[in-house]
Amino acid sequence: MKKIFITGGAGFIGSALIHLLNKQGYETASFDACLNFIDNPQYYQKCLFLRKKIYYQPSKNYTGDIRDKDSLLNVINDFNPDIIVHLAGLPMARVLEKFNHEMISINLFGTLNVLDVFEKSKAEKIVYASSSMAYGHFHQIPQKEEAILNPINIYGASKASGEFFVKLSQKKWVIVRPTSVYGFTDCANRVTQLLLDAAFLRKSAWIVRGETLDFSFIDDVADGFLRVIVEDKANFQTFNISRGESRSTIEFAEIVKEHFPHFTYEIRDPDKQQVFRGPQDIRKARQILNYNPMFSIEDGIKRIIEQSKEYRFYEN
Ligand SMILES: NC(=O)c1ccc[n+]([C@@H]2O[C@H](COP(=O)([O-])OP(=O)(O)OC[C@H]3O[C@@H](n4cnc5c(N)ncnc54)[C@H](O)[C@@H]3O)[C@@H](O)[C@H]2O)c1
C-alpha cells in the first residue's frame, strides 16, 4: 500500500481524509501546525479534541509549520511518502485583519515550500487543495474546470497561484477544487457552522440575500480526495469536488429551522466582498473517478445534529 503524507492533516478535511485512508489500509502521516484563525481558541480546541478522538489517527503525527522548509524536508525524508496531499492553509476568504498577512505567507510561500520539498523527495505525486474561490464569480451554471481563473480576493488569488506552481512540477500532480464544505468539527466560521451554532445555542444568525452555494458534505469531499489520490487516471488534471448542485443559504437555514423551530435569522444584503457562486460541474469527476456524492443538505444537516448531540458538542 502507498504511503500518504498529508499537510494540514489535523484540519477539518484532513482529519476526515486520514480517517478514510486509514480505513482503506493506507499508511498516513500528518504534518500540521494546529493553527486556527477564528479567534476562539476554546472552540478550536474542542474541535481539535473531537477530530483526534473520532477521525484523526495518522500512523505518524508530525507537528510543524510549512513555512519552515527544513523541518518539512526532515519529516518527508523520515516518512518517505509515495504521495503528498497538500491541505495546509488558511482557508478563509474573509479573515480577521490581524491574520491578513498570514494568508500569503501560508497559502503561497508555504505552498512553494511544499512543492520544493516534493520535487526533492522520492514522492511520485502531489494532490493540491485549491478552492472554488480561485474562479472568482461563477459565470457558468454549472461552473466547469476549464473556466478562466479570475479570483476577486486574496484567498482566491493565493489558491489560484498555488495551482499554477503545482502545474510546473516535473512529477505527477492533481488539483482539487472543493467548495462550501460542511460537517461536524468544521471551525472556520463558515455560514453552515455559524447557522448550526446559533440554532444550538439559541443565538441570532444572519445570511446573505440571494446567496447560493454548492454545499458539500465532508464525507463526500473526503471520498473525492481519496479517489484523486489513488486513481492514476486523475493525474495531471484538475477536478471540481463538491456536491454539484447549488442550494440557497436560505434553504440551508430553513432546514436547520425544521430541527430547531425557535431558530430565527436575519437576511442581509451582499457587501462588496461577496463572491457570487453556484454549482460546480462535477461531471468530470463522476466520469473519470466514479465520484458520486451521497449527501443532500437535508442528510448532511441531520448528520451534524446527530454527531453534535452524540459528542455533546454544545454542552458547557
Ligand atoms: N473547507 C472548505 O470549505 C474548503 C473549500 C475549498 C478549499 N478548501 C481548502 O482545503 C484545505 C483544507 O481546508 P479545511 O477546511 O480542512 O481547513 P482547516 O483550517 O480545518 O485545516 C487546515 C489545516 O492546515 C493547518 N495549517 C495552517 N497553516 C499551517 C502551516 N503554516 N503549517 C502547517 N499546518 C498549517 C491548520 O492547523 C489546519 O489543521 C485548505 O487548503 C483550504 O483552502 C477548503
The ligand as an ORCA input file, in Angstrom:
! r2SCAN-3c Opt
* xyz 0 1
  N     -13.470     23.687      3.930
  C     -13.813     24.231      2.768
  O     -14.987     24.595      2.538
  C     -12.777     24.392      1.684
  C     -13.212     24.818      0.414
  C     -12.274     24.981     -0.592
  C     -10.938     24.725     -0.343
  N     -10.535     24.339      0.882
  C      -9.094     24.106      1.098
  O      -8.914     22.837      1.693
  C      -7.805     22.879      2.606
  C      -8.239     22.344      3.957
  O      -9.315     23.149      4.451
  P     -10.020     22.851      5.844
  O     -11.410     23.292      5.722
  O      -9.718     21.475      6.292
  O      -9.273     23.903      6.766
  P      -8.724     23.716      8.251
  O      -8.357     25.062      8.745
  O      -9.663     22.935      9.068
  O      -7.423     22.844      8.016
  C      -6.225     23.393      7.581
  C      -5.120     22.804      8.439
  O      -3.894     23.398      7.997
  C      -3.114     23.645      9.149
  N      -2.186     24.728      8.848
  C      -2.486     26.017      8.569
  N      -1.366     26.718      8.379
  C      -0.340     25.846      8.529
  C       1.057     25.953      8.436
  N       1.633     27.135      8.190
  N       1.823     24.861      8.617
  C       1.252     23.656      8.897
  N      -0.080     23.488      9.019
  C      -0.856     24.570      8.832
  C      -4.095     24.045     10.225
  O      -3.547     23.838     11.513
  C      -5.279     23.138      9.924
  O      -5.223     21.965     10.703
  C      -7.323     24.320      2.643
  O      -6.183     24.431      1.847
  C      -8.481     25.114      2.059
  O      -8.028     26.274      1.397
  C     -11.425     24.167      1.911
*
